[in-house]
Amino acid sequence: MGLVGLPDNGSEDGIPGSVILGHKNKYRRMDSDLTEDGDEDFDDLSNYQHSLDRRRSTKKYVYACAVFASLNSVLLGYDVGVMSGAVLYIKQDLKITEAQEEVLIGILSIVSLFGSLVGGRTSDAIGRKWTMALAAVVFQTGALVMTVAPSFDILMVGRLLAGLGIGLGGMIAPVYIAEISPTTARGTLTSFPEIFINLGILLGYVSNYGFSGLSPHINWRVMLGVGILPSVFIGFALFIIPESPRWLVMQNRIDEARLVLLKTMDNEAEVEDRLAEIQLAAGMGDADKSEVKVVWRELLQPSPALLRMLLTGVGIQCFQQITGTDAMVYYSPEIFEVSGVKDNANLLAATVGVGITKTAFILVAIILVDKLGRKPLLYLSTIGMTVCLFSLAVTLSSLEPGGPTIALVILFVYGNVAFFSVGIGPVCWVLTSEIFPLRFRAQAAAIGAVGNRVCSGLISMSFLSVSRAITMGGTFFIFSAISALSVAFVYRLVPETKGKSLEQIEWLFQNEHGWQGGQFELGDVEQLVQKAGQASAC
């Protein structure tokens, strides 16, 4: 059974012969008048200038949509960053135990998985855009409750609401961006939420440091309360960004989808082609809708191709977290304290460096993800993280606390978050948002987000206890071993998706050899499609 209602137009491998990815990664029909490079043969300079102006305008519009859609991610990042320092003062003010600290930090990730599950259904029901709005409202309500909480119990209520909002927003932003992005820039644009997460983390660290001089009863409340401010910008963004054209097609709102595509594509001639492909992918073409199974039933009983997608998507999401990145971000003050840093101000200052490093290196990933591809960045990231985690474990296990140990620990912590940000951090979300077919995308991405949040919660809620049991160095030995396994996972199960349309990535996963090891490259797709076209002509 195929993934979607794509017709077999006489091709040998089931890839439609009427669509091809050209030299510059643009759609064209086999019988079109496009040149080899995919550029239109303009009649005169005026038309050429008009085309350039349209491309610039379209690029700005799509980038603006990606930025506005990513604002929810600031909330997640800010919460992660600010809680690492705020908890130092929450312990003083509310007299919570170490076990309560672990629950307070880790529960957000656990609860957010329910938000992710609800988000998949909600985004299919009310749309990607309004799901982002709902996420912001729920999170801001939770942030307000935490800010005024008089006790640990009320603080936990606010934390639960914030977790639901983060789950909703975290899974839908990459999906929305992938669905409005042109093929050639999809990797870069889909990485925007990760940029904003890291920016939020940095802002949280700066907030910790900036308000640490206030009294312990006030400072942590101010730190948490500042997180409410992004809601103003999110509300403004809802009046700017359009609904996803793919969701509009799923609702049979074809004319509205066409208008959005006209705004997000720089070539008007390709709009109808793209619209037709989306309709086919949504099962609105010649496919008999009565034969389409309920999405969740197909996810629970997946076809071989869909199973490959789920293994890749959910697997990369889990590896992103079980290598200990959230533990390092949440508990960086405790890690630096073990190395010999004592004063709270110095602990928070060193933590600010974590945020700066994460934010700086995510920009490197944005530049390279559509140039080098997904797999090279994943290799660089996972191998680099493995080396840093192992070196950190050796340092904490073999050296006494003090000056040299502090310097090495800071170096390896910064190095680990740098390698994370340059690869598996953003690329994880890029892959999850682009490998699933349209009918499954939102809910399959939600499953991936659930895996991510569960792993994050388990690590966050157990890090201090495990570190007390086997030492902090021993804990990082475990993380380094898991990171080494992630290198093997990338090699075996993650294909290269750079330069392929969302619809072509579906065909890629239908080829088992192309899925394993990523050997089914762009040139292979073009050759197969050309052969299919020749076969159809015969």
matplotlib code that plots the C-alpha trace (Angstrom):
import matplotlib.pyplot as plt

x = [0.0, 1.4, 1.7, -0.4, -2.6, 0.3, -0.5, 1.9, 2.4, 4.2, 7.4, 9.5, 9.7, 6.3, 7.8, 5.6, 7.2, 5.6, 7.6, 11.3, 13.7, 15.9, 19.5, 18.6, 16.1, 13.0, 9.9, 9.4, 7.3, 9.0, 7.3, 7.9, 9.9, 12.3, 16.0, 18.4, 19.0, 15.3, 15.4, 12.6, 13.4, 12.4, 11.1, 12.7, 14.6, 11.3, 10.0, 13.4, 13.4, 9.8, 10.9, 13.8, 11.6, 9.1, 11.7, 13.1, 9.5, 8.6, 11.9, 11.2, 7.6, 8.5, 11.4, 9.0, 6.5, 9.2, 10.3, 6.8, 6.0, 9.1, 8.2, 6.6, 10.0, 11.3, 8.9, 10.3, 13.9, 13.3, 11.7, 14.6, 17.2, 15.5, 14.6, 18.2, 19.0, 15.6, 15.6, 18.6, 16.4, 13.2, 14.9, 15.8, 12.3, 9.9, 12.3, 11.9, 14.0, 16.3, 13.7, 11.1, 13.7, 14.0, 10.2, 9.8, 12.3, 11.5, 7.7, 7.5, 8.9, 6.6, 3.5, 4.5, 4.1, 0.4, 0.4, 2.3, -0.3, -3.2, -1.3, -1.3, -5.1, -5.7, -3.5, -5.5, -8.8, -8.3, -5.2, -1.5, -1.8, -4.4, -2.7, 0.3, -2.1, -3.6, -0.1, 0.9, -2.2, -1.8, 1.9, 1.4, -1.4, 1.1, 3.8, 1.5, 0.5, 4.2, 5.1, 2.5, 2.8, 2.8, 3.7, 5.3, 1.9, 0.7, 4.1, 3.6, 0.1, 1.6, 4.4, 1.9, 0.1, 3.4, 4.3, 1.0, 1.7, 5.2, 4.1, 1.5, 3.9, 7.0, 5.6, 3.6, 6.1, 8.5, 5.6, 4.1, 7.4, 8.1, 4.7, 5.2, 8.9, 10.3, 12.4, 15.7, 15.4, 13.3, 16.2, 17.3, 13.8, 12.7, 15.8, 14.4, 12.5, 15.8, 17.4, 14.6, 14.8, 18.5, 17.8, 15.2, 17.7, 20.2, 17.6, 16.7, 20.4, 20.8, 17.6, 18.9, 22.1, 20.4, 17.9, 20.0, 20.7, 17.1, 15.8, 15.2, 11.5, 11.3, 14.1, 12.8, 9.3, 10.6, 12.7, 9.7, 7.4, 9.6, 8.6, 5.1, 6.3, 6.7, 2.9, 2.5, 4.7, 2.9, -0.5, 0.8, 2.3, -1.1, -2.3, 0.7, 1.2, -1.1, -2.5, -0.5, -1.4, -1.2, -3.7, -6.0, -5.9, -6.8, -9.9, -10.8, -10.1, -8.2, -8.6, -7.2, -4.3, -3.5, -3.4, -0.9, 1.3, 1.3, 2.8, 5.3, 6.6, 8.6, 7.5, 3.8, 3.9, 4.8, 2.0, -0.6, 1.9, 2.7, -1.0, -1.8, 0.9, -0.3, -3.9, -2.5, -0.5, -3.6, -5.6, -7.8, -6.8, -8.0, -7.7, -10.9, -11.3, -13.5, -10.4, -8.3, -7.9, -8.1, -4.7, -4.0, -4.9, -2.3, 0.3, -0.4, -0.3, 2.2, 3.2, 6.9, 7.7, 5.8, 7.5, 10.9, 9.8, 8.6, 11.9, 13.9, 11.8, 11.1, 14.6, 16.4, 14.1, 14.9, 18.7, 18.6, 17.6, 19.0, 22.5, 21.9, 21.5, 18.6, 20.4, 23.4, 21.3, 19.1, 21.8, 24.8, 25.2, 25.4, 28.0, 30.1, 29.7, 31.2, 34.2, 34.9, 32.8, 31.1, 29.6, 26.0, 26.9, 29.9, 27.8, 25.2, 27.9, 29.4, 25.9, 25.4, 28.3, 26.4, 23.5, 25.9, 27.6, 24.3, 23.0, 26.1, 26.6, 22.9, 23.6, 26.3, 23.8, 21.4, 24.0, 25.1, 22.0, 20.9, 24.5, 26.2, 23.0, 21.5, 23.8, 27.2, 26.0, 24.6, 27.9, 29.9, 27.4, 27.2, 30.9, 31.8, 29.4, 30.7, 34.3, 33.2, 31.0, 33.7, 36.3, 34.0, 33.4, 37.2, 37.8, 35.2, 36.2, 40.0, 40.8, 40.3, 38.0, 39.8, 41.2, 42.4, 39.3, 37.0, 38.6, 38.4, 34.8, 33.7, 35.5, 33.9, 30.4, 30.6, 32.0, 29.2, 26.4, 28.2, 28.3, 24.7, 23.6, 25.5, 23.8, 21.4, 19.7, 18.1, 18.4, 16.3, 13.3, 14.1, 13.9, 10.8, 8.9, 9.9, 10.0, 6.3, 3.6, 1.0, -1.8, 0.4, 2.7, 1.1, 0.3, 3.5, 5.5, 3.6, 4.7, 8.3, 7.8, 6.4, 9.5, 11.6, 9.7, 9.6, 13.4, 13.9, 11.7, 13.3, 16.8, 15.9, 14.0, 16.8, 20.0, 20.7, 19.7, 21.9, 24.8, 24.6, 24.5, 27.3, 29.0, 28.6, 31.5, 30.0, 26.7, 28.6, 30.3, 26.8, 25.8, 29.0, 28.2, 24.7, 26.1, 28.4, 25.3, 23.7, 26.5, 25.7, 22.0, 22.6, 24.8, 22.3, 18.8, 19.0, 18.8, 19.9, 16.9, 18.6, 17.3, 14.3, 10.7, 8.4, 6.6, 9.9, 11.0, 8.0, 9.3, 12.8, 11.4, 9.6, 13.0, 14.5, 18.1, 17.7, 16.5, 19.4, 22.6, 21.2, 22.6, 19.6, 20.8, 19.3, 21.0, 19.5, 16.0, 16.6, 17.8, 14.9, 12.4, 14.0, 13.8, 10.2, 9.4, 11.1, 9.1, 5.9, 6.7, 7.2]
y = [0.0, 3.4, 6.2, 8.6, 8.7, 9.3, 7.8, 5.5, 7.1, 4.2, 4.7, 1.7, 2.8, 4.4, 7.9, 10.2, 10.9, 14.3, 15.9, 16.4, 18.2, 20.3, 21.4, 24.2, 22.2, 23.6, 21.8, 21.5, 19.4, 17.1, 19.0, 22.6, 25.3, 25.8, 25.8, 23.2, 25.4, 25.9, 29.7, 31.1, 32.5, 36.1, 38.1, 41.4, 43.1, 44.4, 40.9, 39.9, 42.8, 42.0, 38.4, 39.5, 41.9, 39.2, 36.8, 39.3, 40.1, 36.4, 35.7, 38.5, 37.4, 33.7, 34.6, 36.9, 34.1, 31.8, 34.3, 35.0, 31.3, 30.7, 33.2, 30.4, 28.8, 31.7, 30.7, 27.2, 28.4, 31.1, 28.7, 26.3, 29.0, 31.0, 27.9, 26.8, 29.9, 30.7, 27.3, 28.4, 31.0, 29.0, 26.5, 29.3, 31.0, 28.0, 25.6, 22.8, 19.6, 18.2, 15.7, 18.5, 20.5, 17.5, 17.2, 20.9, 21.0, 17.7, 17.8, 20.4, 18.0, 15.2, 17.3, 18.9, 15.4, 15.7, 19.1, 17.6, 14.8, 17.3, 19.6, 17.0, 16.7, 20.4, 21.6, 19.3, 20.6, 24.4, 24.9, 25.3, 29.1, 29.0, 26.1, 28.4, 31.0, 28.5, 27.4, 31.0, 31.6, 28.4, 29.0, 32.6, 31.5, 29.1, 31.7, 34.1, 31.5, 30.6, 34.3, 34.8, 31.3, 31.5, 27.8, 24.8, 23.3, 26.4, 26.7, 23.2, 24.1, 26.9, 24.6, 22.1, 24.7, 26.0, 22.5, 22.0, 25.3, 24.3, 20.9, 22.6, 25.2, 23.1, 20.5, 22.8, 25.6, 23.4, 21.7, 25.1, 26.5, 23.4, 23.6, 27.2, 27.1, 26.7, 23.5, 25.3, 27.1, 24.6, 23.4, 26.9, 28.1, 25.0, 25.6, 29.0, 27.5, 26.1, 29.6, 31.1, 28.3, 29.1, 32.9, 32.2, 30.2, 33.0, 35.6, 33.3, 33.1, 36.9, 37.4, 35.1, 37.1, 40.5, 40.0, 37.9, 40.9, 41.2, 39.5, 35.7, 36.2, 38.6, 37.8, 34.4, 35.8, 38.6, 36.1, 34.0, 36.9, 38.4, 35.3, 36.7, 39.6, 37.6, 37.1, 40.7, 39.9, 36.5, 38.3, 40.7, 37.8, 36.2, 39.2, 38.8, 35.1, 33.1, 29.6, 26.7, 26.1, 22.3, 22.5, 24.7, 22.0, 19.4, 21.5, 21.8, 25.5, 25.4, 29.1, 30.2, 27.8, 29.2, 32.7, 31.6, 29.8, 32.9, 34.8, 32.2, 31.0, 33.3, 31.6, 32.0, 29.4, 26.7, 27.5, 25.3, 22.5, 22.7, 23.0, 19.8, 17.9, 19.0, 17.8, 14.5, 14.2, 15.1, 12.3, 14.8, 13.8, 10.6, 8.6, 7.2, 8.8, 6.0, 3.8, 6.2, 4.8, 6.9, 8.5, 7.1, 3.6, 3.8, 5.2, 2.3, -0.2, 1.5, 0.4, -0.4, 3.1, 4.8, 2.6, 3.7, 7.4, 6.8, 5.0, 7.9, 10.7, 9.4, 8.0, 11.3, 13.1, 10.7, 10.8, 14.6, 14.4, 11.1, 12.5, 14.8, 18.2, 19.4, 18.1, 20.2, 23.3, 23.0, 21.9, 23.8, 25.7, 22.3, 21.0, 24.1, 23.9, 20.4, 21.6, 24.2, 27.3, 28.4, 31.8, 32.1, 35.1, 33.3, 30.2, 32.3, 34.2, 30.9, 29.8, 32.8, 31.6, 28.4, 30.4, 32.6, 29.5, 27.8, 30.8, 31.6, 28.1, 27.6, 30.4, 28.3, 25.5, 27.8, 28.8, 25.3, 23.1, 23.8, 23.9, 20.9, 18.9, 17.3, 14.2, 16.0, 18.3, 15.4, 13.5, 16.6, 17.2, 13.6, 12.9, 16.2, 15.8, 12.3, 13.6, 16.5, 14.4, 11.7, 14.4, 16.0, 12.7, 12.1, 15.6, 15.3, 11.8, 12.3, 15.9, 17.7, 20.8, 24.0, 26.3, 23.8, 21.6, 24.7, 25.8, 22.3, 21.7, 25.1, 24.3, 20.9, 22.1, 24.9, 22.6, 20.1, 22.7, 24.1, 20.8, 20.2, 23.5, 23.1, 19.7, 17.5, 20.4, 22.1, 19.2, 17.0, 19.3, 19.8, 16.1, 15.5, 18.3, 17.2, 13.4, 12.6, 12.7, 15.5, 13.4, 12.2, 15.2, 16.9, 13.9, 12.0, 15.1, 15.1, 11.5, 12.6, 15.5, 13.2, 11.0, 14.1, 15.4, 12.0, 11.6, 15.2, 14.7, 11.4, 12.9, 16.1, 14.4, 11.8, 13.7, 14.9, 11.5, 9.5, 11.9, 11.4, 7.6, 7.2, 10.6, 13.3, 12.0, 8.6, 10.1, 11.8, 8.5, 7.2, 10.2, 9.8, 6.2, 7.1, 9.8, 7.3, 5.2, 8.3, 8.4, 4.8, 5.7, 8.6, 6.4, 3.6, 5.2, 8.9, 9.6, 12.9, 15.1, 18.3, 19.6, 17.3, 18.5, 17.2, 15.0, 13.5, 12.7, 10.3, 8.5, 8.3, 6.4, 3.9, 2.7, 0.7, 1.0, 4.8, 5.1, 3.1, 5.1, 7.9, 6.4, 7.3, 10.8, 13.6, 12.4, 9.0, 10.5, 12.5, 9.5, 7.4, 10.1, 10.6, 6.8, 6.9, 9.7, 7.8, 4.7, 6.7, 8.2, 4.8]
z = [0.0, -0.9, 1.4, -0.5, -3.6, -6.0, -9.4, -11.1, -14.6, -16.1, -14.0, -13.0, -9.4, -8.8, -9.1, -11.2, -14.5, -14.9, -12.1, -11.8, -9.6, -11.8, -11.6, -9.2, -7.2, -8.9, -10.2, -13.9, -16.2, -18.8, -21.6, -20.2, -21.9, -19.1, -19.8, -18.3, -15.3, -14.7, -15.5, -17.6, -21.0, -20.4, -23.4, -22.3, -19.5, -18.0, -17.3, -16.0, -13.5, -12.5, -11.7, -9.6, -7.7, -7.1, -5.8, -3.4, -2.1, -1.8, 0.1, 2.6, 3.1, 3.7, 6.1, 8.0, 8.3, 9.6, 12.2, 13.5, 13.6, 15.7, 18.4, 20.5, 20.6, 22.6, 25.4, 25.6, 25.5, 28.1, 30.5, 30.1, 30.6, 33.4, 35.5, 35.8, 37.8, 39.3, 41.0, 43.1, 44.7, 44.7, 47.0, 49.4, 49.3, 49.2, 51.0, 48.5, 48.6, 45.9, 44.9, 44.5, 42.4, 40.0, 39.7, 39.2, 36.4, 34.7, 34.9, 32.2, 29.6, 30.7, 30.6, 27.3, 25.6, 26.2, 24.6, 21.6, 21.3, 21.5, 19.1, 16.3, 16.4, 17.1, 14.1, 11.8, 13.2, 13.6, 11.6, 12.1, 12.7, 15.4, 17.2, 17.6, 19.1, 21.5, 22.6, 23.5, 25.5, 27.6, 28.2, 29.3, 31.7, 33.3, 33.4, 35.2, 37.8, 38.5, 38.9, 41.7, 43.2, 47.1, 47.5, 45.7, 44.9, 43.1, 41.4, 40.0, 38.7, 36.7, 35.6, 34.3, 32.2, 30.8, 29.8, 27.9, 26.0, 25.2, 23.9, 21.6, 20.2, 20.0, 17.6, 15.3, 14.4, 12.4, 10.6, 9.7, 8.4, 6.4, 4.7, 3.6, 2.7, -0.8, -1.3, -1.6, 1.7, 3.8, 5.9, 6.8, 7.6, 9.5, 11.8, 12.9, 15.9, 17.2, 16.8, 18.9, 21.5, 21.9, 22.0, 24.7, 26.7, 26.4, 27.5, 30.5, 31.6, 31.2, 33.2, 36.0, 36.2, 35.9, 38.6, 41.0, 43.1, 44.2, 47.4, 47.1, 47.6, 44.6, 42.1, 40.9, 40.4, 38.3, 36.3, 35.5, 35.0, 32.2, 30.1, 29.7, 27.4, 24.2, 24.1, 22.7, 19.7, 19.2, 19.1, 16.5, 14.4, 14.0, 11.9, 9.6, 8.8, 6.6, 7.2, 5.8, 2.1, 2.7, 5.6, 3.5, 0.7, 3.3, 4.2, 0.5, 0.5, -2.7, -3.7, -0.4, -0.7, -4.2, -2.8, -0.1, -2.7, -4.8, -1.9, -0.9, -4.4, -6.6, -9.9, -10.6, -13.4, -10.8, -8.4, -10.2, -10.4, -6.7, -5.8, -7.9, -6.1, -2.7, -3.7, -4.7, -1.5, 0.5, -1.2, -3.1, -6.5, -8.1, -4.9, -3.4, 0.0, 1.1, 1.1, 3.2, 6.7, 9.8, 10.3, 13.7, 12.6, 9.8, 12.3, 14.6, 11.7, 9.3, 5.9, 5.5, 4.1, 6.9, 9.5, 8.2, 8.5, 12.1, 13.0, 11.6, 12.9, 16.4, 16.7, 16.0, 18.4, 21.2, 20.5, 20.7, 24.3, 25.8, 25.1, 28.1, 26.5, 28.7, 31.8, 30.8, 30.2, 33.3, 35.7, 34.3, 37.7, 39.5, 37.0, 37.4, 41.2, 41.2, 39.2, 41.9, 41.2, 44.4, 44.3, 42.8, 40.8, 39.2, 38.6, 36.7, 34.8, 33.6, 32.7, 30.5, 28.4, 27.7, 26.2, 24.2, 22.8, 21.9, 20.2, 18.2, 16.8, 15.8, 13.3, 11.8, 11.4, 9.7, 7.1, 6.4, 6.6, 3.0, 1.6, 3.2, 3.9, 6.9, 7.3, 7.3, 10.1, 12.0, 11.8, 12.9, 15.7, 17.1, 16.9, 18.4, 21.3, 22.0, 22.3, 24.6, 26.8, 27.2, 28.0, 30.5, 32.2, 32.4, 33.8, 36.5, 37.5, 37.6, 38.6, 41.9, 41.9, 41.3, 38.6, 35.9, 36.4, 36.2, 32.9, 31.3, 32.5, 31.1, 27.8, 27.4, 28.4, 25.9, 23.3, 23.8, 23.4, 20.4, 18.6, 19.6, 18.2, 14.9, 14.1, 16.0, 17.8, 14.7, 12.2, 14.4, 13.9, 10.2, 9.5, 11.6, 9.8, 6.3, 6.1, 6.8, 4.1, 4.3, 5.7, 8.6, 9.0, 12.0, 14.0, 13.2, 14.1, 17.4, 18.1, 17.5, 19.8, 22.4, 22.2, 22.6, 25.6, 27.3, 27.0, 28.1, 31.2, 32.2, 32.0, 33.7, 36.6, 37.2, 36.6, 40.1, 41.7, 39.2, 39.7, 43.5, 43.0, 40.4, 40.5, 37.9, 36.0, 35.8, 34.5, 31.6, 30.7, 30.1, 28.0, 25.9, 25.2, 24.1, 21.9, 20.2, 19.5, 17.9, 15.3, 14.2, 14.1, 11.7, 9.5, 9.2, 9.3, 8.4, 4.6, 3.1, 2.3, 1.1, -2.1, -2.3, -2.2, 0.6, -1.9, -3.3, 0.2, 0.4, -2.6, -1.1, 1.9, -0.3, -1.4, 1.4, 0.2, -0.3, 3.3, 4.8, 4.8, 2.6, -0.6, -2.7, -3.6, -5.8, -8.9, -8.5, -8.2, -11.4, -13.3, -12.2, -13.1, -16.5, -17.2, -16.1, -18.5, -21.3, -20.5, -20.5, -23.8, -25.3]

ax = plt.figure().add_subplot(projection="3d")
ax.plot(x, y, z, "-o")
ax.set_aspect("equal")
plt.show()
